[in-house]
Structure formats: C-alpha cells, structure tokens
C-alpha cells in the first residue's frame, strides 16, 4: 500500500501540528503515512489526497488543507482537523482544549492571562517538549507513538464526555438552601469538567462510595457546608476533619440523606 503524505511546516515543532497529525493517524489506522516537514507545493495544496497541516495559509477541508495562520479568528490546526474528523463534540470537552487552542493562536503569555492561569509556566510541560522535539528530529520514527497518543486522546475524551453527560442527567436538588446533585455511580470522574460547563453548578455532590454500600458526600470549596459537623452521627462511617468529605455506613434513602446533610449546612444568623 502506498503511504499517504502529510506535509507540515519545518523548523520547531509544536503541540498544534503534532496533535493534529496524531488524530489523523488514529482515525485512519488502516493507512500508512509519510510525514514531510517542509512547505507544501501548490500542486500538493490542490491535491485532495495530501494532508497539509499547520502550513500553507489555507483552510480547505475538502482538499485536506488545515492551516489557521491566515486569520487570528481561525482555530488552531488541531481544532480544524478534529472538526473535519467528526471528533469535535467529544474532544472539545477536554479541560485543556480551549487553552491549548489559544496558546497556539495568541501565545502562552496571552493565553495564560485570558484563562487567569497565572504566568506562562502553566504551558511548560517536559513530556510535551520531549514529544515535539522527537517528532521534529525524525517524524517517521515518531509515527507509532503519535498514533498511540491520538488513540488515547480519543478514548479519554469519549470516556470524559460520557461521564459529563451522565452528570448532566443526574438528579438536582436543594438541601437547606445549597444546590446539590445525586448520581447513582461510584465514579467521580468528569465532575470538575461538568461544573465548568454548566450554569449554577451543584455545590454538594452525592454519589456511591467506591469501597462500601454507603454514600459519598462531597462539597466544593467556598460552600457553607462542613461534614465534620456530622462526624458523630450514627449514619456516618467517616468524615474528613476539614469538612469537605463524608461517607455513610450504608445506603440511606434520599429523604434520610437530605436530613443528614442538612445538619452539616452552616447557617448564619
């Protein structure tokens, strides 16, 4: 089988094109690919069998051209490729997604300011640096690693989206004036991302404990709830001394949970 060609820019390699290429490799696992780090020819830009990524000054998905440098309003190349591959609804829920898009478009300092992430140190990652340096030194040798990376990203994003969708469908309630949510799961994965995506996120999350038949009671920072206040209640197996977490001995009814948690709500005069 003849290898399909991917052309990307020469010079320093970046998260943008490496991630885009990783996703192409993962989705098209039945194809062999050859990557060349150079500027594309006009013939290649018009050839719909050649992938041109993060170079070429064209965004023409029908011709497999995925550059964004022609406009600051254009998302980074990894976003353009993801959209073309039909993966945007899944991958865009990843917590790093919008930040890394901004890093490539407006730079790490401006992106850090935009997302209130402190200085650009938040963008310095030794694993990422190693991967892009390895790709720059020898793209072809790096392709198996990049394909694995792409497959991992897709699998991880789909798992996260599934959990976010689960939390979106979970029961919402108010306990002594505090918004809460209850989910019939032992998995807490995806809660942080869910809270970032919804308006009026819950401050208390009730879910099944991983180690017993009881419930796990969790409250977020800044919430007027202190579970250490109910540490001595007969229903409680464990309550963290800082008050953010408690676990019940057994499975209580919803009414029993509401009554128990209400005792942990701090009421100001």
BALOBA-1460 file (C-alpha; in Angstrom, 3 decimals):
// residues 269
<rec num="1" residu="x" x="0.000" y="0.000" z="0.000"/>
<rec num="2" residu="x" x="1.322" y="3.432" z="-0.943"/>
<rec num="3" residu="x" x="1.818" y="5.709" z="2.057"/>
<rec num="4" residu="x" x="-0.407" y="8.780" z="2.283"/>
<rec num="5" residu="x" x="1.503" y="12.044" z="2.525"/>
<rec num="6" residu="x" x="1.222" y="14.562" z="5.366"/>
<rec num="7" residu="x" x="3.031" y="17.877" z="4.922"/>
<rec num="8" residu="x" x="3.617" y="20.160" z="7.882"/>
<rec num="9" residu="x" x="5.883" y="23.139" z="8.496"/>
<rec num="10" residu="x" x="9.659" y="22.909" z="9.045"/>
<rec num="11" residu="x" x="11.550" y="24.401" z="11.989"/>
<rec num="12" residu="x" x="10.396" y="23.998" z="15.570"/>
<rec num="13" residu="x" x="7.575" y="21.535" z="16.100"/>
<rec num="14" residu="x" x="4.560" y="22.405" z="18.262"/>
<rec num="15" residu="x" x="1.670" y="20.832" z="20.110"/>
<rec num="16" residu="x" x="-0.689" y="22.019" z="17.360"/>
<rec num="17" residu="x" x="0.522" y="20.033" z="14.365"/>
<rec num="18" residu="x" x="1.701" y="17.075" z="16.451"/>
<rec num="19" residu="x" x="-1.764" y="16.715" z="17.971"/>
<rec num="20" residu="x" x="-3.495" y="17.150" z="14.613"/>
<rec num="21" residu="x" x="-1.286" y="14.523" z="12.991"/>
<rec num="22" residu="x" x="-1.798" y="12.170" z="15.945"/>
<rec num="23" residu="x" x="-5.558" y="12.306" z="15.422"/>
<rec num="24" residu="x" x="-5.260" y="11.701" z="11.674"/>
<rec num="25" residu="x" x="-3.098" y="8.645" z="12.348"/>
<rec num="26" residu="x" x="-5.500" y="7.320" z="14.991"/>
<rec num="27" residu="x" x="-8.638" y="7.702" z="12.870"/>
<rec num="28" residu="x" x="-7.019" y="6.331" z="9.712"/>
<rec num="29" residu="x" x="-5.300" y="3.381" z="11.352"/>
<rec num="30" residu="x" x="-5.708" y="1.302" z="8.191"/>
<rec num="31" residu="x" x="-3.420" y="3.685" z="6.227"/>
<rec num="32" residu="x" x="0.322" y="4.071" z="6.197"/>
<rec num="33" residu="x" x="1.534" y="7.656" z="6.295"/>
<rec num="34" residu="x" x="4.677" y="9.553" z="5.396"/>
<rec num="35" residu="x" x="5.296" y="12.913" z="7.064"/>
<rec num="36" residu="x" x="7.469" y="15.591" z="5.474"/>
<rec num="37" residu="x" x="8.355" y="18.774" z="7.368"/>
<rec num="38" residu="x" x="8.585" y="21.446" z="4.675"/>
<rec num="39" residu="x" x="6.420" y="23.992" z="2.892"/>
<rec num="40" residu="x" x="3.790" y="22.472" z="0.579"/>
<rec num="41" residu="x" x="3.817" y="22.977" z="-3.167"/>
<rec num="42" residu="x" x="0.841" y="24.495" z="-4.970"/>
<rec num="43" residu="x" x="0.218" y="21.102" z="-6.524"/>
<rec num="44" residu="x" x="0.030" y="19.493" z="-3.078"/>
<rec num="45" residu="x" x="-2.341" y="22.189" z="-1.818"/>
<rec num="46" residu="x" x="-4.697" y="21.320" z="-4.664"/>
<rec num="47" residu="x" x="-4.288" y="17.551" z="-4.211"/>
<rec num="48" residu="x" x="-7.141" y="16.202" z="-2.067"/>
<rec num="49" residu="x" x="-5.119" y="13.101" z="-1.202"/>
<rec num="50" residu="x" x="-2.349" y="15.094" z="0.539"/>
<rec num="51" residu="x" x="-2.856" y="16.308" z="4.120"/>
<rec num="52" residu="x" x="-1.379" y="19.796" z="4.635"/>
<rec num="53" residu="x" x="-1.401" y="20.680" z="8.336"/>
<rec num="54" residu="x" x="-0.453" y="23.945" z="10.078"/>
<rec num="55" residu="x" x="1.090" y="25.436" z="6.968"/>
<rec num="56" residu="x" x="0.004" y="26.619" z="3.521"/>
<rec num="57" residu="x" x="-2.231" y="29.556" z="4.571"/>
<rec num="58" residu="x" x="-5.376" y="27.713" z="3.564"/>
<rec num="59" residu="x" x="-8.285" y="26.152" z="5.375"/>
<rec num="60" residu="x" x="-9.907" y="23.961" z="2.745"/>
<rec num="61" residu="x" x="-11.156" y="20.753" z="4.370"/>
<rec num="62" residu="x" x="-12.305" y="19.328" z="1.040"/>
<rec num="63" residu="x" x="-8.658" y="19.452" z="-0.092"/>
<rec num="64" residu="x" x="-7.270" y="18.358" z="3.312"/>
<rec num="65" residu="x" x="-5.688" y="21.784" z="3.895"/>
<rec num="66" residu="x" x="-5.761" y="22.721" z="7.582"/>
<rec num="67" residu="x" x="-3.856" y="25.916" z="8.305"/>
<rec num="68" residu="x" x="-5.003" y="28.742" z="10.574"/>
<rec num="69" residu="x" x="-2.256" y="31.359" z="10.210"/>
<rec num="70" residu="x" x="-4.229" y="33.291" z="7.607"/>
<rec num="71" residu="x" x="-6.639" y="34.568" z="10.293"/>
<rec num="72" residu="x" x="-6.482" y="35.137" z="14.050"/>
<rec num="73" residu="x" x="-10.149" y="34.192" z="14.162"/>
<rec num="74" residu="x" x="-9.409" y="30.739" z="12.756"/>
<rec num="75" residu="x" x="-8.993" y="27.980" z="15.381"/>
<rec num="76" residu="x" x="-5.686" y="26.161" z="15.662"/>
<rec num="77" residu="x" x="-4.980" y="23.387" z="13.190"/>
<rec num="78" residu="x" x="-5.641" y="20.604" z="15.688"/>
<rec num="79" residu="x" x="-9.150" y="22.013" z="16.174"/>
<rec num="80" residu="x" x="-9.739" y="22.229" z="12.405"/>
<rec num="81" residu="x" x="-8.584" y="18.646" z="11.878"/>
<rec num="82" residu="x" x="-10.663" y="17.413" z="14.806"/>
<rec num="83" residu="x" x="-13.759" y="19.054" z="13.363"/>
<rec num="84" residu="x" x="-13.117" y="17.502" z="9.957"/>
<rec num="85" residu="x" x="-12.715" y="14.056" z="11.523"/>
<rec num="86" residu="x" x="-16.073" y="14.409" z="13.298"/>
<rec num="87" residu="x" x="-14.487" y="14.310" z="16.756"/>
<rec num="88" residu="x" x="-15.107" y="17.885" z="17.919"/>
<rec num="89" residu="x" x="-18.135" y="17.124" z="20.172"/>
<rec num="90" residu="x" x="-16.051" y="14.567" z="22.052"/>
<rec num="91" residu="x" x="-12.626" y="16.173" z="22.211"/>
<rec num="92" residu="x" x="-13.745" y="19.741" z="22.907"/>
<rec num="93" residu="x" x="-14.851" y="18.743" z="26.427"/>
<rec num="94" residu="x" x="-11.235" y="18.113" z="27.427"/>
<rec num="95" residu="x" x="-10.199" y="20.654" z="30.085"/>
<rec num="96" residu="x" x="-7.087" y="21.706" z="28.172"/>
<rec num="97" residu="x" x="-8.832" y="22.129" z="24.810"/>
<rec num="98" residu="x" x="-9.611" y="25.837" z="24.663"/>
<rec num="99" residu="x" x="-6.428" y="26.796" z="26.487"/>
<rec num="100" residu="x" x="-4.158" y="24.958" z="24.028"/>
<rec num="101" residu="x" x="-6.091" y="26.419" z="21.106"/>
<rec num="102" residu="x" x="-5.430" y="29.900" z="22.496"/>
<rec num="103" residu="x" x="-1.762" y="29.140" z="23.204"/>
<rec num="104" residu="x" x="-1.168" y="28.379" z="19.545"/>
<rec num="105" residu="x" x="-3.124" y="31.366" z="18.267"/>
<rec num="106" residu="x" x="-2.164" y="34.174" z="20.671"/>
<rec num="107" residu="x" x="0.844" y="32.769" z="22.539"/>
<rec num="108" residu="x" x="1.283" y="31.237" z="26.003"/>
<rec num="109" residu="x" x="1.555" y="34.560" z="27.889"/>
<rec num="110" residu="x" x="-1.657" y="35.992" z="26.444"/>
<rec num="111" residu="x" x="-3.438" y="32.641" z="26.772"/>
<rec num="112" residu="x" x="-2.442" y="32.375" z="30.435"/>
<rec num="113" residu="x" x="-3.793" y="35.875" z="31.064"/>
<rec num="114" residu="x" x="-7.017" y="35.101" z="29.181"/>
<rec num="115" residu="x" x="-7.675" y="31.969" z="31.250"/>
<rec num="116" residu="x" x="-6.407" y="33.505" z="34.514"/>
<rec num="117" residu="x" x="-3.824" y="30.743" z="34.740"/>
<rec num="118" residu="x" x="-1.019" y="32.848" z="36.168"/>
<rec num="119" residu="x" x="2.077" y="33.161" z="34.003"/>
<rec num="120" residu="x" x="3.050" y="31.006" z="31.029"/>
<rec num="121" residu="x" x="4.711" y="28.396" z="33.271"/>
<rec num="122" residu="x" x="1.398" y="26.524" z="33.173"/>
<rec num="123" residu="x" x="2.105" y="25.741" z="29.497"/>
<rec num="124" residu="x" x="5.581" y="24.296" z="30.070"/>
<rec num="125" residu="x" x="5.367" y="20.533" z="30.001"/>
<rec num="126" residu="x" x="8.502" y="18.340" z="29.751"/>
<rec num="127" residu="x" x="6.582" y="15.397" z="28.265"/>
<rec num="128" residu="x" x="5.100" y="17.628" z="25.553"/>
<rec num="129" residu="x" x="8.537" y="19.147" z="24.876"/>
<rec num="130" residu="x" x="10.079" y="15.686" z="24.531"/>
<rec num="131" residu="x" x="7.352" y="14.529" z="22.147"/>
<rec num="132" residu="x" x="7.514" y="17.540" z="19.821"/>
<rec num="133" residu="x" x="11.329" y="17.505" z="19.825"/>
<rec num="134" residu="x" x="11.340" y="13.834" z="18.932"/>
<rec num="135" residu="x" x="8.851" y="14.488" z="16.130"/>
<rec num="136" residu="x" x="10.968" y="17.370" z="14.802"/>
<rec num="137" residu="x" x="14.116" y="15.243" z="14.815"/>
<rec num="138" residu="x" x="12.593" y="12.277" z="12.981"/>
<rec num="139" residu="x" x="8.889" y="12.434" z="12.095"/>
<rec num="140" residu="x" x="8.704" y="8.956" z="10.623"/>
<rec num="141" residu="x" x="10.103" y="7.164" z="13.654"/>
<rec num="142" residu="x" x="7.639" y="9.105" z="15.830"/>
<rec num="143" residu="x" x="4.501" y="7.999" z="13.985"/>
<rec num="144" residu="x" x="3.714" y="4.868" z="16.082"/>
<rec num="145" residu="x" x="3.977" y="6.976" z="19.245"/>
<rec num="146" residu="x" x="1.779" y="9.692" z="17.763"/>
<rec num="147" residu="x" x="-0.834" y="7.146" z="16.679"/>
<rec num="148" residu="x" x="-0.948" y="5.766" z="20.218"/>
<rec num="149" residu="x" x="-1.273" y="9.316" z="21.548"/>
<rec num="150" residu="x" x="-4.156" y="10.033" z="19.168"/>
<rec num="151" residu="x" x="-5.982" y="6.848" z="20.117"/>
<rec num="152" residu="x" x="-5.520" y="7.634" z="23.808"/>
<rec num="153" residu="x" x="-6.883" y="11.173" z="23.357"/>
<rec num="154" residu="x" x="-9.990" y="9.914" z="21.575"/>
<rec num="155" residu="x" x="-10.642" y="7.167" z="24.128"/>
<rec num="156" residu="x" x="-10.066" y="9.519" z="27.068"/>
<rec num="157" residu="x" x="-12.301" y="12.228" z="25.597"/>
<rec num="158" residu="x" x="-15.154" y="9.808" z="24.895"/>
<rec num="159" residu="x" x="-14.963" y="8.477" z="28.439"/>
<rec num="160" residu="x" x="-14.989" y="12.015" z="29.817"/>
<rec num="161" residu="x" x="-17.912" y="13.086" z="27.632"/>
<rec num="162" residu="x" x="-19.884" y="10.027" z="28.704"/>
<rec num="163" residu="x" x="-19.344" y="10.968" z="32.343"/>
<rec num="164" residu="x" x="-20.229" y="14.623" z="31.738"/>
<rec num="165" residu="x" x="-23.445" y="13.526" z="30.012"/>
<rec num="166" residu="x" x="-24.173" y="11.263" z="32.983"/>
<rec num="167" residu="x" x="-23.772" y="14.129" z="35.451"/>
<rec num="168" residu="x" x="-25.946" y="16.362" z="33.266"/>
<rec num="169" residu="x" x="-28.740" y="13.812" z="33.566"/>
<rec num="170" residu="x" x="-28.329" y="13.326" z="37.319"/>
<rec num="171" residu="x" x="-30.951" y="14.474" z="39.790"/>
<rec num="172" residu="x" x="-30.615" y="18.042" z="41.040"/>
<rec num="173" residu="x" x="-31.982" y="19.136" z="44.398"/>
<rec num="174" residu="x" x="-31.552" y="21.831" z="47.022"/>
<rec num="175" residu="x" x="-30.573" y="20.898" z="50.580"/>
<rec num="176" residu="x" x="-31.092" y="23.607" z="53.203"/>
<rec num="177" residu="x" x="-30.607" y="26.242" z="50.522"/>
<rec num="178" residu="x" x="-27.488" y="24.652" z="49.000"/>
<rec num="179" residu="x" x="-27.653" y="23.312" z="45.413"/>
<rec num="180" residu="x" x="-26.839" y="19.611" z="45.298"/>
<rec num="181" residu="x" x="-26.760" y="16.702" z="42.879"/>
<rec num="182" residu="x" x="-27.038" y="12.954" z="43.334"/>
<rec num="183" residu="x" x="-25.646" y="10.359" z="40.931"/>
<rec num="184" residu="x" x="-26.030" y="6.587" z="41.119"/>
<rec num="185" residu="x" x="-22.374" y="5.923" z="40.363"/>
<rec num="186" residu="x" x="-19.140" y="5.105" z="42.137"/>
<rec num="187" residu="x" x="-17.223" y="7.170" z="39.576"/>
<rec num="188" residu="x" x="-16.351" y="10.798" z="40.316"/>
<rec num="189" residu="x" x="-14.521" y="11.263" z="37.008"/>
<rec num="190" residu="x" x="-15.744" y="14.237" z="34.991"/>
<rec num="191" residu="x" x="-17.211" y="16.241" z="37.861"/>
<rec num="192" residu="x" x="-14.794" y="19.159" z="37.582"/>
<rec num="193" residu="x" x="-15.324" y="19.443" z="33.836"/>
<rec num="194" residu="x" x="-19.099" y="19.147" z="34.276"/>
<rec num="195" residu="x" x="-19.106" y="22.007" z="36.788"/>
<rec num="196" residu="x" x="-17.151" y="24.222" z="34.385"/>
<rec num="197" residu="x" x="-19.645" y="23.630" z="31.599"/>
<rec num="198" residu="x" x="-22.967" y="24.249" z="33.363"/>
<rec num="199" residu="x" x="-24.625" y="27.296" z="34.807"/>
<rec num="200" residu="x" x="-25.340" y="27.159" z="38.542"/>
<rec num="201" residu="x" x="-23.251" y="24.043" z="39.214"/>
<rec num="202" residu="x" x="-24.047" y="21.996" z="42.341"/>
<rec num="203" residu="x" x="-22.047" y="22.696" z="45.485"/>
<rec num="204" residu="x" x="-22.746" y="19.286" z="47.002"/>
<rec num="205" residu="x" x="-22.333" y="16.026" z="45.090"/>
<rec num="206" residu="x" x="-23.732" y="12.757" z="46.424"/>
<rec num="207" residu="x" x="-22.574" y="9.524" z="44.829"/>
<rec num="208" residu="x" x="-21.993" y="5.896" z="45.751"/>
<rec num="209" residu="x" x="-18.897" y="5.136" z="47.798"/>
<rec num="210" residu="x" x="-16.289" y="3.070" z="45.961"/>
<rec num="211" residu="x" x="-15.421" y="0.884" z="48.966"/>
<rec num="212" residu="x" x="-18.762" y="0.215" z="50.627"/>
<rec num="213" residu="x" x="-22.517" y="0.184" z="50.148"/>
<rec num="214" residu="x" x="-22.807" y="3.676" z="51.576"/>
<rec num="215" residu="x" x="-22.891" y="7.136" z="50.024"/>
<rec num="216" residu="x" x="-20.042" y="9.548" z="49.370"/>
<rec num="217" residu="x" x="-20.851" y="13.144" z="50.336"/>
<rec num="218" residu="x" x="-18.656" y="15.832" z="48.823"/>
<rec num="219" residu="x" x="-18.776" y="19.601" z="48.946"/>
<rec num="220" residu="x" x="-16.793" y="22.129" z="46.916"/>
<rec num="221" residu="x" x="-14.605" y="24.880" z="48.341"/>
<rec num="222" residu="x" x="-16.476" y="28.032" z="49.341"/>
<rec num="223" residu="x" x="-19.674" y="26.116" z="50.115"/>
<rec num="224" residu="x" x="-21.302" y="26.701" z="53.548"/>
<rec num="225" residu="x" x="-21.148" y="23.005" z="54.385"/>
<rec num="226" residu="x" x="-18.905" y="21.265" z="56.900"/>
<rec num="227" residu="x" x="-19.313" y="17.500" z="57.015"/>
<rec num="228" residu="x" x="-17.170" y="17.266" z="60.147"/>
<rec num="229" residu="x" x="-20.252" y="18.621" z="61.955"/>
<rec num="230" residu="x" x="-21.987" y="15.273" z="61.388"/>
<rec num="231" residu="x" x="-18.969" y="13.092" z="62.188"/>
<rec num="232" residu="x" x="-20.629" y="11.743" z="65.329"/>
<rec num="233" residu="x" x="-23.931" y="10.882" z="63.685"/>
<rec num="234" residu="x" x="-24.696" y="7.159" z="63.731"/>
<rec num="235" residu="x" x="-25.119" y="7.094" z="59.946"/>
<rec num="236" residu="x" x="-21.586" y="8.378" z="59.284"/>
<rec num="237" residu="x" x="-18.697" y="5.984" z="58.704"/>
<rec num="238" residu="x" x="-16.114" y="8.703" z="58.066"/>
<rec num="239" residu="x" x="-15.968" y="12.494" z="57.937"/>
<rec num="240" residu="x" x="-12.831" y="14.385" z="56.968"/>
<rec num="241" residu="x" x="-11.720" y="16.835" z="59.635"/>
<rec num="242" residu="x" x="-11.584" y="19.683" z="57.098"/>
<rec num="243" residu="x" x="-15.244" y="19.082" z="56.339"/>
<rec num="244" residu="x" x="-15.155" y="18.569" z="52.571"/>
<rec num="245" residu="x" x="-15.973" y="14.830" z="52.563"/>
<rec num="246" residu="x" x="-18.019" y="12.263" z="54.448"/>
<rec num="247" residu="x" x="-19.173" y="8.693" z="53.878"/>
<rec num="248" residu="x" x="-22.225" y="6.917" z="55.214"/>
<rec num="249" residu="x" x="-22.148" y="3.423" z="56.709"/>
<rec num="250" residu="x" x="-24.913" y="2.109" z="54.475"/>
<rec num="251" residu="x" x="-27.272" y="3.076" z="51.701"/>
<rec num="252" residu="x" x="-29.711" y="5.667" z="53.010"/>
<rec num="253" residu="x" x="-32.887" y="6.865" z="51.333"/>
<rec num="254" residu="x" x="-32.942" y="10.260" z="49.642"/>
<rec num="255" residu="x" x="-35.035" y="11.733" z="52.470"/>
<rec num="256" residu="x" x="-32.567" y="10.376" z="55.026"/>
<rec num="257" residu="x" x="-29.646" y="11.836" z="53.083"/>
<rec num="258" residu="x" x="-31.288" y="15.250" z="52.883"/>
<rec num="259" residu="x" x="-31.966" y="15.257" z="56.620"/>
<rec num="260" residu="x" x="-28.391" y="14.167" z="57.388"/>
<rec num="261" residu="x" x="-26.686" y="16.662" z="55.053"/>
<rec num="262" residu="x" x="-28.892" y="19.483" z="56.333"/>
<rec num="263" residu="x" x="-27.165" y="19.101" z="59.686"/>
<rec num="264" residu="x" x="-23.835" y="19.917" z="58.022"/>
<rec num="265" residu="x" x="-25.032" y="23.163" z="56.447"/>
<rec num="266" residu="x" x="-23.641" y="26.204" z="58.246"/>
<rec num="267" residu="x" x="-26.429" y="28.634" z="58.998"/>
<rec num="268" residu="x" x="-25.515" y="32.236" z="59.643"/>
<rec num="269" residu="x" x="-27.735" y="34.352" z="61.896"/>
